[in-house]
């Protein structure tokens, strides 16, 4: 869950506190799930929303198994989108290049843009 809009609601203070606890757990769990997905990507070449290495740890952080799976689907969707965008940027750099010009791409994790 990336963003929610502020809308008026009839939510009680207790219910609001419970929702905030669930969102905080989702954020912590999403980091853990992403750290599970990256090695999987480098080993197999893709992310897998059905890969479940450690059910008990994630369930302890996020809650029930359905919440873990929902969070995993969101994480894999975000990672797939991010990788697709990087592939598109790489394709654009290659198609706009000429064989006589040397292209220098920044190192991974660098804050530079890949395109001119």
C-alpha positions as CSV (number, residue, x, y, z in Angstrom):
1,X,0.0,0.0,0.0
2,X,1.8,3.0,-1.3
3,X,-0.6,5.9,-0.5
4,X,-4.1,6.5,0.8
5,X,-6.1,9.7,0.6
6,X,-7.4,11.4,3.7
7,X,-11.2,11.0,3.6
8,X,-13.6,11.8,6.4
9,X,-14.9,8.6,8.1
10,X,-16.8,7.5,11.1
11,X,-14.0,5.4,12.3
12,X,-13.5,5.2,16.1
13,X,-10.2,5.9,17.7
14,X,-9.7,2.3,18.5
15,X,-10.4,1.2,14.9
16,X,-8.0,3.8,13.6
17,X,-5.3,2.6,15.9
18,X,-5.8,-1.0,14.7
19,X,-5.6,0.1,11.0
20,X,-2.4,2.0,11.7
21,X,-0.9,-1.2,13.4
22,X,-1.9,-3.3,10.3
23,X,-0.3,-0.7,7.9
24,X,2.9,-0.6,10.0
25,X,3.1,-4.4,9.9
26,X,2.5,-4.4,6.1
27,X,5.4,-2.0,5.7
28,X,7.7,-4.0,7.8
29,X,6.6,-7.2,6.1
30,X,7.0,-5.7,2.6
31,X,10.7,-5.0,3.3
32,X,11.1,-8.6,4.5
33,X,9.3,-10.0,1.5
34,X,11.3,-7.9,-0.9
35,X,14.5,-9.1,0.7
36,X,13.3,-12.6,0.0
37,X,12.4,-11.8,-3.6
38,X,15.7,-10.2,-4.8
39,X,17.9,-13.3,-4.2
40,X,15.1,-15.3,-6.0
41,X,15.3,-12.9,-8.9
42,X,19.1,-13.3,-9.2
43,X,18.9,-17.1,-9.0
44,X,16.0,-17.7,-11.3
45,X,15.8,-14.5,-13.4
46,X,12.3,-13.5,-12.2
47,X,10.2,-12.7,-9.1
48,X,7.7,-15.3,-7.9
49,X,4.6,-14.2,-6.0
50,X,3.9,-17.8,-4.9
51,X,7.4,-18.3,-3.4
52,X,7.0,-18.8,0.4
53,X,10.3,-19.5,2.0
54,X,9.4,-18.9,5.7
55,X,5.7,-18.7,6.5
56,X,6.0,-18.4,10.2
57,X,8.3,-15.3,10.3
58,X,6.2,-13.3,7.9
59,X,2.9,-14.4,9.6
60,X,4.4,-13.2,12.9
61,X,5.1,-9.8,11.5
62,X,2.1,-9.2,9.2
63,X,-0.5,-11.4,10.7
64,X,-2.6,-14.1,9.0
65,X,-1.4,-16.0,6.0
66,X,-3.9,-14.1,3.7
67,X,-2.3,-10.8,4.7
68,X,1.2,-12.2,3.9
69,X,0.0,-13.4,0.5
70,X,-1.7,-10.0,-0.2
71,X,1.5,-8.2,0.8
72,X,3.7,-10.5,-1.3
73,X,1.5,-9.9,-4.4
74,X,1.9,-6.2,-3.9
75,X,5.7,-6.4,-3.4
76,X,6.1,-8.6,-6.5
77,X,4.0,-6.3,-8.5
78,X,6.1,-3.3,-7.5
79,X,9.4,-5.1,-8.2
80,X,8.1,-6.4,-11.6
81,X,7.1,-2.8,-12.5
82,X,10.5,-1.4,-11.4
83,X,12.4,-4.0,-13.4
84,X,10.2,-3.4,-16.5
85,X,11.0,0.3,-16.2
86,X,14.7,-0.3,-16.0
87,X,14.5,-2.6,-19.1
88,X,12.7,0.1,-21.0
89,X,15.3,2.7,-20.1
90,X,18.1,0.4,-21.2
91,X,16.3,-0.3,-24.5
92,X,15.9,3.4,-25.1
93,X,19.6,4.1,-24.4
94,X,20.6,1.3,-26.8
95,X,18.2,2.3,-29.6
96,X,19.3,6.0,-29.4
97,X,23.0,5.2,-29.5
98,X,25.2,5.0,-32.5
99,X,27.9,2.4,-33.0
100,X,30.6,5.1,-33.0
101,X,29.7,6.6,-29.6
102,X,30.7,5.0,-26.4
103,X,27.9,4.8,-23.8
104,X,28.7,4.9,-20.2
105,X,26.1,3.5,-17.9
106,X,26.2,4.3,-14.2
107,X,26.8,1.6,-11.6
108,X,23.7,0.0,-10.0
109,X,22.5,2.1,-7.1
110,X,23.9,5.3,-8.6
111,X,21.7,8.3,-8.5
112,X,22.6,9.4,-12.1
113,X,20.1,9.1,-14.9
114,X,20.9,6.7,-17.7
115,X,19.8,8.9,-20.5
116,X,21.0,12.3,-21.7
